[in-house]
Amino acid sequence: MPIRAMGFDLFDTLVALDFDASDITEVAGRQVHSFVLRLHEALRERAEVGFDAFMEAIAEVDRTEGRPRCKEGREFPTLERFESVVRLLGLEDPELPEILTVTHMSGIVEGVSVLDHHDELLNRLGRRARVGLCSNFSHTETALRVIEEAGLRPHLDAVVISEELGFRKPRPEIFRATLDALGVAAEETLHVGDDLRADVGGAAPLGIRTAWITRRVRDPEAKLREWEGPAPDWTVSDLAELEELAEE
């Protein structure tokens, strides 16, 4: 059956996410990126909380709330995460979680880089098939900002973000929501992503064809040998290779 729609992961698929290794420093025996220090600085402007206490609160919230939700395939929004951190620190500052969220997301955006050919590539693919975004991300506003600033939003017929939906890949709900938004059936859709478990393992059981992009995968052959789930229908090193699939 011809491919009538393509769904794409966001980070390390449509855009790259990198953090400069030279921007990592040691604080209180921890190796941390500068945007983590900016988070703590934003906190210290509102309350006297030491770096270790802050990091321990984040780790505790991730352990007791974040990991259980992730295991169930439910999203843990960034704002809720920092609300829990602030509460655990015993602070009464209703504005602080939003301040921490904005600071954290600014650091994420700084790590985004855009592949120059993706703009025109999505434009060409969109002439042959409907194009959608199906992304795990804990802050919808930032995901939308990324695709807008990358110039990709005009090429997307549907945008589905896990924070808004509540479910993360590989849960079937997020793929079904993408199919519904694109108005297509599973068997006429291709999902493209860099994560075997989330992207291939989530889409394939629904009958969606899959393409695994390995541009950022260190050893694709080793990863496939270790992977016990469904094999991707195609493996590509660059999204430009999808043009041949769209023609089949």
C-alpha positions in Angstrom: 0.0 0.0 0.0 1.4 3.5 -0.9 2.6 5.7 2.0 0.0 8.5 2.4 1.3 10.0 5.6 4.6 10.3 7.5 4.9 10.9 11.2 8.2 12.2 12.6 9.8 12.2 16.0 11.3 15.7 16.9 14.6 15.6 18.8 17.5 13.9 17.0 15.1 13.2 14.1 13.7 16.5 12.7 16.2 18.6 14.7 19.4 17.7 16.6 19.9 18.2 20.3 23.5 18.7 21.5 25.0 20.1 24.6 28.5 21.4 24.4 30.9 19.2 26.4 33.1 22.2 27.1 30.1 23.8 28.9 30.2 21.1 31.6 31.7 21.9 35.0 32.1 20.3 38.4 30.0 21.6 41.3 30.0 20.0 44.7 31.5 16.8 43.2 28.9 16.7 40.4 29.5 17.1 36.7 26.7 19.4 35.4 25.9 21.5 32.4 25.8 25.2 32.7 22.1 25.4 32.3 21.7 23.3 35.5 23.7 26.0 37.2 21.4 28.6 35.7 18.5 26.7 37.2 20.0 26.8 40.6 20.8 30.5 40.2 17.1 31.1 39.3 16.1 29.3 42.5 18.7 31.2 44.7 17.2 34.5 43.5 14.0 33.4 45.3 15.2 31.2 48.2 18.4 30.2 50.0 18.7 26.6 48.9 22.1 24.9 48.4 23.1 23.2 45.2 23.2 19.8 46.7 19.8 20.1 48.3 18.4 21.3 45.0 19.9 18.4 43.0 18.8 15.9 45.6 15.2 17.2 45.4 15.2 16.8 41.6 16.6 13.3 41.9 13.9 12.4 44.5 11.1 13.8 42.4 12.3 11.9 39.3 12.6 8.7 41.3 9.2 8.8 43.0 7.2 10.5 40.3 9.0 10.8 37.0 10.2 7.2 36.6 6.9 5.5 37.6 5.0 7.7 35.1 7.6 7.0 32.4 7.3 3.3 33.1 3.6 3.5 32.6 4.0 5.6 29.4 2.6 8.7 31.0 4.2 12.1 30.6 5.5 14.1 33.5 5.2 17.7 32.5 8.2 19.9 33.3 6.0 22.4 35.2 4.6 19.6 37.4 8.1 18.3 38.0 9.2 21.7 39.3 6.1 22.1 41.4 7.0 18.9 43.1 10.6 20.0 43.6 9.6 23.3 45.1 7.1 21.5 47.4 9.7 19.0 48.5 12.1 21.9 49.3 9.4 23.3 51.6 9.1 26.5 49.7 5.9 28.5 49.3 6.4 30.4 46.1 3.7 29.8 43.4 5.7 31.6 40.8 8.9 29.6 41.2 7.9 26.4 39.3 7.2 28.5 36.2 10.4 30.4 36.5 12.4 27.1 36.8 10.5 25.7 33.8 11.3 28.7 31.6 14.9 28.6 32.6 15.2 24.9 32.0 13.5 25.1 28.6 15.7 27.9 27.5 18.7 25.6 28.1 17.1 22.9 26.0 16.4 25.4 23.1 20.1 26.5 23.2 21.1 22.9 22.5 18.9 22.6 19.4 20.5 22.7 15.9 18.7 22.6 12.6 19.7 20.5 9.6 19.5 23.0 6.7 18.0 20.5 4.2 15.1 19.5 6.4 13.0 22.5 5.5 12.9 21.9 1.8 12.8 18.1 2.3 9.6 18.3 4.3 8.2 20.6 1.7 8.8 18.0 -1.0 7.6 15.1 1.1 4.4 17.1 1.9 3.5 17.2 -1.8 3.3 13.4 -1.8 2.0 12.6 1.7 0.6 14.2 4.8 3.3 15.0 7.3 2.9 15.0 11.1 4.9 15.3 14.3 4.7 12.7 17.0 7.0 13.6 19.9 7.7 12.8 23.5 8.4 16.0 25.2 7.4 17.4 28.6 6.7 21.0 27.6 4.5 21.6 24.6 5.2 25.3 24.3 8.9 24.6 23.9 8.4 21.9 21.3 6.2 24.3 19.3 8.8 27.0 19.6 11.5 24.6 18.3 9.6 23.7 15.2 8.6 27.3 14.5 12.2 28.6 14.9 13.4 25.7 12.7 11.0 26.8 10.0 9.3 23.4 10.0 5.8 24.3 11.3 4.3 25.2 7.9 5.1 21.7 6.6 3.3 19.8 9.4 -0.3 18.9 8.9 -0.6 17.6 12.5 1.4 18.1 15.7 1.0 15.7 18.6 3.1 16.3 21.8 3.1 13.9 24.7 2.8 16.6 27.4 -0.5 17.8 25.8 -1.9 14.3 25.3 -0.7 12.8 28.6 0.8 9.7 27.0 4.3 9.0 25.7 5.6 6.7 23.0 5.6 3.7 22.9 2.1 3.9 24.2 -0.4 3.3 21.4 -2.5 6.3 22.4 0.0 8.9 21.0 0.3 7.1 17.7 -3.5 6.7 17.4 -3.8 10.4 18.1 -1.4 11.2 15.3 -3.2 8.9 12.9 -6.5 10.7 13.8 -5.0 14.1 13.4 -3.6 13.2 10.0 -6.8 11.4 8.9 -5.1 8.3 7.7 -5.1 4.5 8.5 -2.1 2.8 10.2 -1.2 0.7 7.2 -0.8 3.7 4.9 1.5 5.5 7.4 5.2 5.6 8.0 6.6 6.7 11.4 10.2 7.9 11.5 12.3 8.2 14.7 15.7 7.5 16.3 14.5 5.4 19.2 13.9 1.7 18.7 11.8 1.2 21.8 9.7 4.4 21.6 9.4 4.8 17.8 9.7 1.4 16.2 8.5 -0.6 19.2 5.5 1.7 19.6 4.4 2.1 16.0 4.9 -1.3 14.5 2.3 -3.2 16.7 -0.3 -0.9 15.3 0.5 -1.8 11.8 2.4 1.5 11.1 5.5 1.0 9.0 8.6 2.3 10.5 11.9 3.9 9.5 14.7 4.1 12.1 17.0 7.0 11.6 20.6 6.3 12.7 22.3 9.6 12.1 22.9 10.0 15.9 23.2 6.3 16.7 26.8 5.3 17.5 26.6 1.6 16.4 23.4 0.8 14.6 24.2 -2.8 14.0 25.0 -3.4 17.7 21.8 -1.7 18.7 19.7 -3.9 16.4 21.4 -7.0 17.8 20.5 -6.0 21.3 16.9 -4.9 20.4 14.3 -7.7 21.0 11.3 -5.9 19.6 10.0 -5.6 16.0 12.6 -4.7 13.4 12.3 -1.4 11.6 11.0 -1.7 8.0 13.7 0.6 6.9 16.9 2.0 8.4 18.1 5.4 7.1 21.1 7.5 8.0 19.5 10.7 6.7 15.9 11.8 6.2 16.6 12.6 2.6 16.4 8.8 2.0 12.7 8.9 2.7 12.0 10.5 -0.7 12.6 7.1 -2.3 10.2 5.4 0.1 7.5 8.0 -0.7 7.8 7.1 -4.3 7.2 3.4 -3.7 
